[in-house]
Amino acid sequence: MSTLKPLQIDVVSDVVCPWCYIGKRRIENALALVPDVPVELNFRPFFLNPWVPREGISREAYLTKKFGSVEAYKGIAGRVVAAASEEGLTYRPDLVQRQPNTIDCHRLIHWAEAAGKAPEMKQRLMELYFRDGGDLTDVNVLVQAAADVGLSADDVRRRLASDEDVALISAQAQDAAEKGISGVPTYVFAQKYAVSGAQDPNLLARAIRQVSEEINAQAAE
């Protein structure tokens, strides 16, 4: 019995993108449908709102700039809240007070990856933001989130105070944009096929199986 080559899946997304929150759950559900397919899942950064300053802005100012008014977002939010709920997720847009720049969140996910904790770190940050209205511009909130998934609070606090990996994360996000990724989440299979949007788990599962079979057939030639 030959060993199957793992399929690399890069999930390009942002922690403040509600469809990315939903999309993370859907790719996990898709993987559960194809337990026999070996997969290497990576989370890659994307800046949904690169214009938001490092210190963040008020949610009101953000919604006004992006959607025209706070009221204009309410209709859109309702659909997203319902979609999240169908996946067993909670989105409470009324609790969100601050719109963060997400570079520090992406740094945390990158550092957590070294400990095999990237999915947990991403989930924790998204839950804080969407479910709890947590302020992801607050360093204490970020440090606590890292500690929650088992990273060293002191180590993370020290690293956040530095510019460590700022250039790396910025370059990765830039690379995604240069490859034509403009909507997230985008799932990139085997670095060559991209599926955009928080797709149905059954569709994702079919794509995972198909691309896995293709790369393993090529490897066997």
N, C-alpha and C positions, 0 to 999 in steps of 0.2 A: 504494500500500500504506500504510494508516494505521498509525501506531505504537501498539502496545498500551500501555495504562496499566499501570505496575508494580503488582503486588498486594502490599500491605503485610501482612507476617506478623510479629506480635509474639509472641516466645517468652517466656512468663512462667515463670521457673524459678529454682532456687537451686543454687549450686555444690556443696553437700553433699548434694544429693538424688540417690541413685543412679539413679532412673528418669529424672531430668533429664539425666544423663550419657548414658544410653542413648537418651533422646528426642532429644538434640542430634544424635547420629549418624543416627537415623532420619529426622529432617526433612531432613538433608543428603542422605541417600540418596533421599528422596522428590523433592527438587529435581532430582537427577540424572536422574530418570525423566521429568521434564517440562522439558527444557532450553529449549524454545521459549517457555515462560511467563516473562515478566520479573517478578522478585520483589525486594522490598526487605525484607530480614530484619533484625529488631531483637531484641536480647536485653533483656528487662525484668526488674527485680529482684522477688524474692519471698523472704520470710523463713520458711523451713520451721520454724525453732525460734527465734522472736523472744525467748523467755525466756532464751536463753543469753547470759551477760554479755559485754561487749566483749572482755574478756581471754580468753574461752573457758573450757571446763571439761575435766576428764579424760573420755576416751571411756567409761571404765567408769561414771562418775557419770551421764553422759548416757544410756547404754543402760539403766541401772538405772531412771532416772526415766521414760524413754519406753516401755520394753518390759517393765519389771518386773525384769529381770535380764540379765546379759551372755549367759547361756545361751539365754534366750528369743529373742534376736535371731539366733542361729546358724541356725535353720531358715529364717527369712525371708531371711537373707543368702545362703544357698545358692542360692535361686531367683534372686536378683538377680545373683549372680556368674555363674550359667549364662546368664542373659539377656544380660548384658554381653558374655560370651564369644562368643555368637552374632553379635554386632555387631562382633567383632574388637577389643573393649575388655577391659582388665584391671581387675578390682576385687579388691583384697586387704584385706578388712575387718580381718584380723589385724594389719596394719601400722599402722592408724590409732590414734594415741595421744591426740590432742587433738580436741575438738569445738569448732570456732570459731563465733563470731558472724560472719555473712558480710557485714556492711555494708562493710567495707574491700575485700572481694573485688568487691562490686558497684560500688564507687567505681572500682576499677581497670578493670573492664569498660566503665564509662561513659567514663572518660578515654581508653581504647583506641579507643572508637567514633569519637572525633574524628580519629584517625589511620587509620580504616578497618580497625582490628585487633581489633574486639570479639570475633569468633568465635575468633580465635587466642588471645586473652587468656582467654576462658572455658574453652577446651579445655585450656590450660596449667594453669590452676588446678584443674580437675577431674582431670587426669592426676596432678598433684602429690598431691592428696588421696586419690583412689581407688586409683591404681596404686602410688604411691610412699610413701603414708602421711605425706606432707609436713604440717608444722605451719602451717596457714594463720592462726594467731594470731601468728606470728613475723614481725615487720616485714621482717627480712632475707630471709625466704623470699618474701614478697610483692614486694619490690623486685627480687629476682633473677628472679622469674617475669615481671615487667613488662619487664625488660631482655631476657629470652629472646625476647620477641615484638617487640623493637625500640623500646620506649619508653626514655626517658632515666631511668636509675637515680636520679640526683641529683634530678631533677625530681619523680619519683614519691615518693622518700623525704621530700622537703620537703612535698609535698601530703598525704601520709598523716599527717604530724605535725600537720596542721591539721584544721579541721572542714569543709574544702571539700566541698561536695556531700553532706554527711551528711543535711541536711534534705531535699534533693532526692530522694535515694535512698529515704529513709524515706517521703516523700510518694508516690512512685511505687509502693512496696510496699503502702502503705495504700490507694491508689487501686485496685490489683488486688483487694485483700481486700474493699473496699467494692462492687466490681462482682460479687462472689460467687465469685471464684476462691479455692478452698480446697485443691484438689489440684493438684500440679504434676508434670510440665510441662503447661501449657495453651497451646495455639496459638490465637491470635486472628487471624482472617483479615479484612482490610479493616475492622478495628475493630468488626465486628458479629457475626461467627460464631465461636464458641469450640469447640475440640475439646480434650477433656481426656484426659490420659494419654499414655504413650509408645506411640502407635499404630503399626501396621504401615505401612511406607513406601508401599505400594500404596494404602492407604486415604487417607493424607495426600496423595499425588499426585493422586488423583481429586478430593479436596476443593479442592486448589490450582487445578486446571484448571477445575472447576465455578465457583468463586467468581471467578476471573479472567475467565471468559467472561461472568459476570453483570455484573461492574462495568464491563467494556468495552462490553457491550450497552447498559447504562444511560448510559454516557458518549457513545455514538453517537446516542442518541435526541434 
